[in-house]
Amino acid sequence: MSMYTKAGQFDGPLLIFETMCYADLVSWNTILSGFRTSEGALNFAHRMNFNGVVFYLVTYTTILAFCADHEDFLFGLQLHYLIFKSGLDGDIFVGNALISMYSRLRRLIEARSVFDEMANEDLISWNAILSGYSQEGNHGLVAIFVFIEMVAEGMGRRRCISLFNEMRLDGVYPNDVTFVGLIHAVSIRKLVEEGEMIHGYCIKTGFLSKHNVCNSLITMYAKLESMHDSIEVFEELNIM
């Protein structure tokens, strides 16, 4: 079933599953992961619960990934309660899935709460919370300003608590996904100075060699009506 599901052939595994006399947790999770729509996956999750299937790490992370719409928020909240009740809230994969879900649903208070309660965060954790901040209106400023604090820390400016300062203390450093999120936040807020600062930091850290970062910078400068800079980044991309 797993082979066919990964190949995108879902009807066959579903037929096999429906004719099985006994399905174990692996079988249930395999079918769950094969759904392509939120509605189908969440209905199947309800069926799992009705049949007394005990959810575990893979089950929770898979279902949470399908909670992408505001209509799914209540279901995601119920899953969070079950995760807490089962003692799995300390798992980093489940924590990252919760942060990603809340960030997608723009529930930043809940996302930050999960993030703060994690014993150990990894780069996925930081990118998930940053992505949430960068997408949500004025919270996009938070993503930008915490980055500025990270850069400014060694420049004698007033130090304050920020996500990126904490990120450095944890020994976790931003990657290309981090910068794409930041550049997006700068673009929608049309913050020229901050955009130039991020561009400079990308050059300094070598992230300008990443095509997704370059493409984001090209779009950013175009939105900031600085076509000269946009073309310059484009030409640099072509010679890499």
HUNORFEN-V906606 format. One record per helix or strand of 3 or more residues. SS is the DSSP state (hx for helix, st for strand). FROM is the first residue (numbers start at 1). TO is the last residue. If there is no record, write none. Layout:
SS | FROM | TO
SS | FROM | TO
This chain:
hx | 2 | 6
hx | 10 | 18
hx | 25 | 34
hx | 38 | 50
hx | 57 | 66
hx | 70 | 86
hx | 92 | 104
hx | 108 | 117
hx | 123 | 135
hx | 139 | 155
hx | 163 | 169
hx | 176 | 189
hx | 192 | 205
hx | 207 | 209
hx | 211 | 223
hx | 227 | 238
